[in-house]
């Protein structure tokens, strides 16, 4: 018997003349995520994407496809001939084999209008056949133990469950963005949220060795690996930030160091973004969460960027961010106790309402030397493809 995964998309079905572009991109992303499933073959049919594969590969295929953005649900279906006798025989067999059920319902959809039996009549006919053939079972149209779906097309697809997926748009349809990825909870969630809106994500991590350890770097690599299950392939830039950071701490006013450090991170990330053809920067900042994330602090960091800065978590509280991190599998890695460069050299009394004019004056003492330091940091960045 032929086994398939039925893939349903939601938002992209509402697109206009460019709908096929979104569907083709979604199919491509599914093929990419199923690269580890040799038997999988992806094809498009009207209103669906179908993945043909061996029965032994169904569980792995389902787990991979569920993480692809642009999909609202998937079902494991068997494929049978669109012949009423074959449909009846298989429907009866499926109900007989179902465990611990006392009630059932048939939901039939006639996609092929040449099939001689309309959907309501097909539901009634199959229900009668099953009641006559299977003892101890009744129909329940509202809360059945088993809802058996029959989709009649050129071939007929039979299945009994819908597994929900993440929805959104196919990654790559909304351009490319550079994510400032730390080892914390927030930034991986921000990357996930933007990928859900179709953004291809590259990541920029600032590494201040020896103040931050190789274990801190590996933690970020591991986070990017987890994100890649949803975001597709990720190019991670590991930027050596020690020299830049120590000069800021040494020569700038203590209370301003966090904001000035963030401003130079934005400058470096923007250089990498432009080199990669990215059209935006992405951060995990949430308004008011820490001293540098006040409205004034965010404005001060924004001021140095030419590209738009996306902050998808700006209105989230911490518990909401943690919940998403737990759901997508990044939380346990994010809370490993390895410091990143944002948590070292934190001033005792950080500036919470910085003025951009004051930031500029404070940066004058380092601005000349920073030109070369930033160029060196970008040039010496390690690139890891995940």
C-alpha positions as CSV (number, residue, x, y, z in Angstrom):
1,X,0.0,0.0,0.0
2,X,1.3,3.5,-0.9
3,X,2.0,5.8,2.0
4,X,2.1,9.6,1.7
5,X,2.2,12.7,3.9
6,X,-0.5,15.2,3.0
7,X,0.8,18.8,3.5
8,X,-1.7,21.6,3.9
9,X,-0.7,25.2,3.7
10,X,-2.8,28.2,4.9
11,X,-1.8,31.8,4.4
12,X,-0.1,31.2,1.1
13,X,-3.3,29.9,-0.4
14,X,-4.7,33.5,-0.1
15,X,-1.9,34.9,-2.3
16,X,-2.8,36.2,-5.7
17,X,-1.1,35.8,-9.0
18,X,2.2,35.0,-7.3
19,X,0.7,32.1,-5.3
20,X,2.7,29.5,-7.3
21,X,6.0,31.2,-6.3
22,X,5.1,30.6,-2.6
23,X,4.0,27.0,-3.2
24,X,7.1,26.2,-5.2
25,X,9.3,27.7,-2.4
26,X,7.5,25.7,0.2
27,X,7.9,22.5,-1.8
28,X,11.7,23.3,-2.1
29,X,12.0,23.8,1.6
30,X,10.2,20.5,2.3
31,X,12.7,18.8,-0.1
32,X,15.6,20.4,1.7
33,X,14.4,19.3,5.2
34,X,13.8,15.7,3.9
35,X,17.3,15.4,2.6
36,X,17.9,12.8,5.3
37,X,14.9,10.7,4.1
38,X,16.1,9.0,0.8
39,X,12.7,7.6,-0.1
40,X,10.8,10.9,0.1
41,X,9.5,12.4,-3.1
42,X,7.7,15.8,-3.1
43,X,5.0,16.8,-5.6
44,X,2.3,19.4,-5.9
45,X,-1.4,18.6,-6.4
46,X,-4.3,21.0,-6.3
47,X,-4.5,22.7,-2.9
48,X,-1.9,20.3,-1.3
49,X,1.6,19.1,-1.4
50,X,2.1,15.4,-1.3
51,X,5.2,13.6,0.0
52,X,5.5,9.9,-1.1
53,X,7.8,7.8,1.0
54,X,8.3,4.4,2.5
55,X,6.1,3.4,5.5
56,X,9.2,3.0,7.6
57,X,10.2,6.7,6.9
58,X,6.8,8.2,7.8
59,X,7.6,9.0,11.4
60,X,10.9,10.7,10.6
61,X,9.3,12.5,7.6
62,X,6.4,13.8,9.7
63,X,8.7,15.1,12.5
64,X,10.8,17.0,9.9
65,X,8.0,18.5,7.9
66,X,6.1,19.7,11.0
67,X,8.9,22.2,11.6
68,X,8.8,23.8,8.1
69,X,7.2,27.2,8.1
70,X,4.3,27.7,5.7
71,X,2.5,24.5,6.7
72,X,-0.6,24.5,8.9
73,X,-1.1,20.7,9.3
74,X,0.0,17.3,8.0
75,X,-1.6,13.9,7.9
76,X,-0.2,10.4,7.3
77,X,-2.5,9.0,4.5
78,X,-2.7,5.8,2.5
79,X,-3.4,6.0,-1.2
80,X,-6.0,3.8,-2.8
81,X,-7.9,3.8,-6.1
82,X,-10.8,6.1,-6.6
83,X,-13.2,3.2,-6.9
84,X,-16.2,2.9,-4.6
85,X,-15.6,-0.8,-3.9
86,X,-12.0,-0.2,-3.0
87,X,-12.9,2.8,-0.8
88,X,-15.6,0.8,1.0
89,X,-13.2,-2.1,1.6
90,X,-10.4,0.1,3.0
91,X,-12.8,2.2,5.2
92,X,-14.2,-0.9,6.8
93,X,-10.7,-2.3,7.3
94,X,-9.4,1.0,8.8
95,X,-12.3,1.1,11.4
96,X,-11.8,-2.6,12.3
97,X,-8.1,-2.1,12.9
98,X,-8.6,1.0,15.1
99,X,-8.0,0.4,18.8
100,X,-10.3,1.4,21.7
101,X,-13.0,3.1,19.7
102,X,-16.7,2.9,20.1
103,X,-17.8,5.7,17.9
104,X,-16.8,7.0,14.4
105,X,-17.5,9.6,11.8
106,X,-16.8,9.7,8.1
107,X,-15.7,13.0,6.5
108,X,-15.6,12.8,2.7
109,X,-14.4,15.4,0.3
110,X,-14.9,14.9,-3.5
111,X,-12.1,16.9,-5.1
112,X,-12.6,15.0,-8.4
113,X,-16.0,16.0,-9.7
114,X,-16.0,13.2,-12.2
115,X,-16.4,10.7,-9.2
116,X,-20.1,9.7,-9.4
117,X,-21.0,10.0,-5.7
118,X,-21.2,13.4,-4.0
119,X,-19.5,14.0,-0.7
120,X,-22.6,13.8,1.6
121,X,-23.8,10.7,-0.1
122,X,-20.4,9.1,0.1
123,X,-20.3,9.8,3.9
124,X,-23.7,8.2,4.4
125,X,-22.9,5.2,2.2
126,X,-19.6,4.5,3.9
127,X,-21.2,4.9,7.4
128,X,-23.9,2.4,6.5
129,X,-21.3,-0.1,5.2
130,X,-19.2,0.2,8.3
131,X,-22.1,-0.1,10.7
132,X,-23.2,-3.3,8.9
133,X,-19.6,-4.8,8.9
134,X,-18.2,-3.8,12.3
135,X,-19.9,-4.9,15.5
136,X,-20.2,-2.7,18.6
137,X,-19.7,0.6,17.0
138,X,-21.9,3.6,16.5
139,X,-21.8,7.0,14.6
140,X,-21.1,10.2,16.6
141,X,-21.0,13.3,14.4
142,X,-19.8,15.6,17.1
143,X,-17.2,13.9,19.3
144,X,-16.2,10.6,17.6
145,X,-13.4,8.4,18.8
146,X,-12.3,8.1,15.1
147,X,-12.9,10.6,12.4
148,X,-12.0,8.9,9.1
149,X,-11.2,11.3,6.3
150,X,-11.6,10.4,2.6
151,X,-10.3,12.7,0.0
152,X,-11.3,11.6,-3.5
153,X,-9.1,13.0,-6.2
154,X,-7.5,11.2,-9.2
155,X,-6.5,8.9,-6.4
156,X,-8.1,8.6,-3.0
157,X,-6.3,9.6,0.2
158,X,-7.5,8.0,3.5
159,X,-6.4,9.3,6.9
160,X,-7.7,9.8,10.4
161,X,-5.6,12.5,12.1
162,X,-4.4,16.1,11.6
163,X,-1.1,17.1,13.2
164,X,-0.8,20.9,13.6
165,X,2.2,22.7,12.3
166,X,3.6,26.3,12.8
167,X,1.9,28.0,9.9
168,X,3.6,31.2,8.7
169,X,5.3,31.8,5.3
170,X,8.0,29.7,3.6
171,X,11.5,30.7,4.6
172,X,13.1,32.8,1.9
173,X,10.0,34.6,0.6
174,X,10.5,37.7,2.7
175,X,14.2,38.4,2.1
176,X,17.2,37.9,4.4
177,X,17.9,39.3,7.8
178,X,21.0,39.3,10.1
179,X,20.2,38.1,13.7
180,X,22.3,39.3,16.6
181,X,22.5,35.9,18.3
182,X,23.6,35.6,21.9
183,X,23.6,32.6,24.1
184,X,20.5,33.9,25.9
185,X,16.8,32.9,25.7
186,X,15.5,35.8,23.6
187,X,17.5,36.0,20.4
188,X,16.9,32.5,19.2
189,X,13.2,33.1,19.7
190,X,13.5,36.3,17.7
191,X,15.1,34.5,14.8
192,X,12.4,31.8,14.9
193,X,9.7,34.5,14.8
194,X,11.2,36.3,11.8
195,X,11.8,33.0,10.0
196,X,8.1,32.2,10.5
197,X,7.4,35.4,8.5
198,X,9.5,34.0,5.6
199,X,12.8,35.7,6.5
200,X,16.0,33.8,5.7
201,X,18.2,34.1,8.8
202,X,21.9,34.6,9.1
203,X,23.4,34.9,12.6
204,X,26.1,37.1,14.1
205,X,27.6,36.1,17.4
206,X,30.1,38.3,19.3
207,X,32.8,36.3,21.0
208,X,35.1,37.9,23.6
209,X,37.7,35.2,24.3
210,X,39.1,34.7,26.9
211,X,36.4,36.6,28.8
212,X,33.8,34.3,27.1
213,X,34.8,30.6,26.9
214,X,34.8,28.2,24.0
215,X,31.9,26.5,25.8
216,X,29.9,29.8,25.4
217,X,30.7,29.7,21.7
218,X,29.6,26.1,21.4
219,X,26.4,26.9,23.2
220,X,25.6,29.5,20.4
221,X,26.5,26.9,17.7
222,X,24.1,24.5,19.3
223,X,21.4,27.1,19.4
224,X,21.9,27.8,15.7
225,X,21.6,24.1,15.0
226,X,18.3,23.9,16.8
227,X,17.1,27.0,15.0
228,X,18.1,25.5,11.6
229,X,15.4,22.8,12.0
230,X,12.9,25.6,11.6
231,X,14.9,28.3,9.7
232,X,16.6,26.0,7.2
233,X,20.4,26.4,6.6
234,X,22.0,29.1,8.8
235,X,25.3,30.8,8.2
236,X,26.7,31.8,11.6
237,X,29.4,34.5,11.9
238,X,31.5,34.3,15.1
239,X,33.0,37.8,15.4
240,X,36.1,38.3,17.6
241,X,34.9,41.2,19.8
242,X,37.5,41.3,22.6
243,X,39.6,44.2,21.3
244,X,36.5,46.3,20.5
245,X,34.9,45.6,23.9
246,X,38.0,46.2,26.0
247,X,38.6,49.5,24.3
248,X,35.1,50.6,25.0
249,X,35.4,49.6,28.7
250,X,38.8,51.3,29.0
251,X,38.1,54.6,27.3
252,X,34.3,55.4,27.6
253,X,32.3,56.5,30.6
254,X,31.4,53.5,32.7
255,X,27.6,54.0,32.8
256,X,27.5,54.2,29.0
257,X,29.6,51.2,28.1
258,X,26.6,48.8,27.6
259,X,24.9,51.1,25.1
260,X,28.1,52.0,23.3
261,X,29.0,48.3,23.0
262,X,25.5,47.6,21.5
263,X,26.0,50.5,19.0
264,X,29.3,48.9,17.8
265,X,27.6,45.5,17.6
266,X,25.0,47.0,15.4
267,X,27.6,48.6,13.2
268,X,29.5,45.3,12.7
269,X,26.4,43.3,12.2
270,X,25.2,45.7,9.6
271,X,28.5,45.4,7.7
272,X,28.1,41.6,7.7
273,X,24.4,42.0,6.7
274,X,25.2,44.2,3.7
275,X,28.0,41.8,2.6
276,X,25.4,39.0,2.7
277,X,22.7,40.9,0.9
278,X,20.5,41.0,4.1
279,X,18.0,43.8,4.2
280,X,17.4,44.1,8.0
281,X,18.9,43.4,11.4
282,X,17.0,41.3,14.0
283,X,17.4,41.4,17.7
284,X,15.8,39.7,20.7
285,X,15.2,42.9,22.6
286,X,12.0,43.4,24.6
287,X,11.0,46.8,25.8
288,X,12.0,47.5,29.4
289,X,13.4,44.0,30.0
290,X,16.9,45.2,30.9
291,X,18.6,48.6,31.4
292,X,19.7,48.9,27.7
293,X,16.2,48.1,26.4
294,X,14.5,51.2,27.4
295,X,12.9,53.3,24.7
296,X,15.9,55.7,24.9
297,X,18.4,52.8,24.8
298,X,16.8,51.2,21.8
299,X,16.7,54.6,20.1
300,X,20.4,55.1,20.7
301,X,21.3,51.7,19.2
302,X,19.0,52.2,16.3
303,X,20.6,55.5,15.5
304,X,23.8,53.9,14.1
305,X,22.0,51.5,11.8
306,X,21.0,52.3,8.2
307,X,19.1,49.0,7.8
308,X,15.7,48.6,9.5
309,X,16.0,46.8,12.9
310,X,13.3,44.1,13.5
311,X,12.5,43.3,17.2
312,X,9.7,40.7,17.0
313,X,9.7,40.3,20.8
314,X,9.4,44.0,21.6
315,X,6.0,43.7,23.3
316,X,6.5,40.2,24.9
317,X,7.0,39.6,28.6
318,X,9.6,37.1,29.7
319,X,7.2,34.3,30.5
320,X,5.9,34.5,26.9
321,X,9.4,34.3,25.4
322,X,10.3,31.4,27.7
323,X,7.2,29.5,26.6
324,X,8.2,29.8,22.9
325,X,11.8,28.9,23.7
326,X,10.6,25.7,25.5
327,X,8.2,24.9,22.6
328,X,10.9,25.1,20.0
329,X,13.6,23.4,22.0
330,X,16.1,26.2,22.6
331,X,15.4,26.9,26.3
332,X,17.5,24.2,27.9
333,X,20.5,25.2,25.8
334,X,20.0,28.9,26.4
335,X,20.1,28.5,30.2
336,X,23.4,26.7,30.3
337,X,25.7,28.8,32.6
338,X,28.2,30.1,30.1
339,X,28.5,33.9,29.9
340,X,28.3,35.8,26.6
341,X,29.9,39.2,25.9
342,X,26.7,41.0,26.8
343,X,26.9,39.8,30.5
344,X,30.6,40.7,31.1
345,X,31.8,44.2,32.0
346,X,28.3,45.2,33.0
347,X,28.5,48.6,34.8
348,X,27.2,48.9,38.3
349,X,24.9,51.8,37.4
350,X,24.1,51.5,33.6
351,X,22.6,54.4,31.7
352,X,18.9,53.8,31.2
353,X,18.0,57.0,29.4
354,X,21.0,57.7,27.1
355,X,21.0,60.8,24.9
356,X,22.3,60.1,21.4
357,X,24.3,63.4,21.4
358,X,26.1,62.2,24.6
359,X,26.8,58.8,23.0
360,X,28.4,60.5,20.0
361,X,30.6,62.6,22.2
362,X,31.7,59.6,24.3
363,X,32.6,57.7,21.1
364,X,34.8,60.5,19.7
365,X,37.7,59.3,21.8
366,X,37.6,55.8,20.2
367,X,36.0,56.4,16.8
368,X,39.2,56.6,14.8
369,X,40.7,53.4,16.2
370,X,37.4,51.6,15.9
371,X,37.3,51.9,12.1
372,X,40.3,49.5,11.8
373,X,39.1,47.3,14.7
374,X,35.7,46.8,13.3
375,X,37.2,46.0,9.8
376,X,39.5,43.5,11.5
377,X,36.7,41.9,13.4
378,X,34.6,41.4,10.3
379,X,37.6,40.1,8.3
380,X,38.5,37.6,11.0
381,X,35.0,36.4,11.7
382,X,34.7,32.6,11.7
383,X,31.9,31.4,9.4
384,X,30.1,28.2,10.4
385,X,27.4,26.8,8.1
386,X,24.6,24.8,9.9
